[in-house]
Amino acid sequence: VGTFADDVEWSIPGNSTLSGTYHGKGEFIELLGKLAEKSFTTTPERIIGDGDDVVVVTRTTAGGESGLQADVLTYSGGKLVKAVSIADTALQERVFGTK
């Protein structure tokens, strides 16, 4: 979390209980707690960068299910300031439930 800006913004599209926008390090740590409840793991498969923008394609596993996810990351001054996680929303709803 040291490489994150204090006001980092992390968004997850969809209708699962994870979906929404998390503001700041505190809310991001809460998100990590929700992920940990389902034994979430992530393994990067490809990293594509262009200046301060990076896309990381990962294989994620949670609750016994696995899928691909793309995290679109924006950095400023060496700190992560914004991220959007694009994943299989149906998988997220099955594993984490819906809102």
N, C-alpha and C positions, 0 to 999 in steps of 0.2 A: 504494500500500500504506500510505501515511501516514494514510488515513482508516480503517484497519482496526485493531481492538483487537489487542493483542499475542497474545491467546489466542483469536483468531477461529476459528470452527468452520464449515467449508464441506462440505456433504454432496452427493453425487451418487448417486442410486439406480441400481440395475441390476446387470448382470454384466459390463460392459465393464472394460477395464484402468483406466479413469478412476474407476469406481465406488468409493465408500467415503466416509469422513469424514476430512477434512484438518484437523489441529489446529495452530493458530498460523501466523504469517506465513511461517515457513520452509517448512512443508509446502505452504502455498498457493502459494508461489513455485515449488515443484517441480511442482505441478499446471499452472501457467502454462507451464512448460517442456514438459510432455507435450502441451499444446494447441498450442504453437508448432511442434512437429514436424510437425503436419498442417496448417499455415498457417491456423489457426483465426482467424475474424473474427466479431464480433458487432455487430449494429446494432439499437439499441433501437427498438421500434415503438410501445410504450405503457408508461406509468408510472402506477401507481395507488398512492397513499399513504394511510395511516391512522395518524397519530401516528408511532411509531417503526418501524412496519412498512411495507415498500414491496414491491410486486410489479412487476418489470420484464419485459415480454414482448419477446423479442428474436428476430431472424432470425439464426441462426448458420450458418456455413459452415466445413467442415473436410474435408480430403481430397477435395475436389470435390463434396461433398454438402451440401445445405442443408435446414434445418428450423427449426421454431419451438421456443423454449425459454422457460420462465418461471423467473425467479430470485426466490425469496421471501427478502427481506432483513430483518433485525432490527437496529436501531441502539440504542445506549445511550450517552448522553453525547456524541453526535455521531460515534461510531465504530461501524463495522460489527462486530457481535459474533457473528452467526449467519446462515448462508445455506444454502438448499437449491435446487439447480438441477434443475428438472423438464424433461426433454427426451425425445425419441424414443430410447428405449434400444436399439432395433434398429439405428437409424442409428449410434449410438455404438459398438455392437459391430462393425458393418461397418467403420467408419473406424479405430477404435482397437484392435479385437480384444477377445476375451473373456478373463476370468481363468482 
